[in-house]
Amino acid sequence: MDLTAFLIATAIAHAGFAIFVAAHARLTDRDAGNWPYVTLAIGLAGLAGYFFYDEITGGGRI
């Protein structure tokens, strides 16, 4: 695979992941925050962050 094809495939995949994050958030009434943008920038890591990052609210312990 040449570099151009790889970069195009990666860009398409990241855009698809970002669309999925935004759609999932809308369908589940969940706040997507900045995760679609993070996913667009770094792909699978952003997708994993959206699903597994649990923001602490209030005065809870870490």
N, C-alpha and C positions, 0 to 999 in steps of 0.2 A: 504494500500500500504506500503510495507516495504521500508526502507531507500535506499537500493541498487537500487530498481526499480525506486524510485523517482529521485535519482541522475542520473541514466542513461537517464531517460525521459527528465530531465532538460538539460543535456548535449546535447542530440539530438536536443531539441528545440532551444537552443542557437546557435548551429552550423547551423541549418536551417535558423534562423533569420539572422545570419552573411552572409550566402550565398545569402539570399534575398537582403540584403543591397548592397552587392558587385554587384550582377546582376542588380539591379535597377540602381545603379550608372553608370554601363557600358551602359545599354540600353538608358539612358537619357542623356548621355554625361556629367554627373555630377561627380565632384571629391568626391570620397568616403572618402578621408582622412584616419583617424584612426578609423572611425565609425565601420567598420566590426570587428575590434579587440575589441573595446569597447562593441559592441553588443555581441560578443562571450563571453566576461567576465561577463556582467551584464544583458544580455537578453533584455527584453522589454524596459527597460529604455534606453539602447543604440539605439534600434530601434526608439523610440520616439525622442531621441536626433538627430538622423540622419535626420528625417523628419522635426523637428521643430526648430532646432538650426540654427540661421541665423548669420553667422560670419559677423562682421562689417568690411567693406573694406574702405580704405582711411581714411579721417579725419571726418567721420560721427559722429553724436551724438548718445549716447546710448538711 
